[in-house]
Amino acid sequence: MSKAVDTSHGDAGLVETTLSSDTVYQGHFLHVKRDRVRLPDGREAPREYVVHPGAVMIVALLPDGRLVMERQFRYPVGRVMVEFPAGKLDAGEGGLACAQRELREETGYTARRWARAGVMHPVIGYATELIEVWFADGLTAGERHLDEGEFLDVFAATQEELEGGMRDGLLTDAKTIVGMMWLRQWRAGAWALDWQTVEG
């Protein structure tokens, strides 16, 4: 049996201490900060990063085994991306509540069973963002309720089709690639999911 990676050993010699913190830009969704830190060797250095409220992503399983996917134009990269449904946490909102809301709003689906797979940090070099990875099963189709100014197409794809897209460089969204890793491990019986039944 393989051992898990120990991420706590020897951390004291790696930690940076915040000396000052300034807001560079405060936007509607994100804000940018510039901090001054003390390095482990006693020197000082600047740190610039984006503060993000956090998000969820949903690996939604259809009865035939296909996956609920979205196509959406992402302005920063200037292209339409293939992604699992996802969205940011509202203030005070828990991960499951956010996952249920985002799945319903973006795709119209509700799910009877949910499982939290884990957490990922997609851009650790310059943002605080974390994304909770959720699985949804027992889907029921319904009506979408997209946010104002939100445009996306919903479609279904097999695991094999999506893996082919990853191989060919057509599916490059990091969170979706992580979701595919979890899916493959779970379907292979290597990683377990703790499912819970949710009413309504």
Secondary structure, 3 states (H helix, E strand, C coil): CCCCCCCCCCHHHCCCEEEEEEEEEECCCCEEEEEEEECCCCCEEEEEEEECCCEEEEEEECCCCCEEEEEEEECCCCEEEEECCEEECCCCCCHHHHHHHHHHHHHCCEEEEEEEEEEECCCCCCECCCEEEEEEEEEECCCCCCCCCCCCEEEEECHHHHHHHHHCCCCCCHHHHHHHHHHHHHHCCCCCCCCEECCC
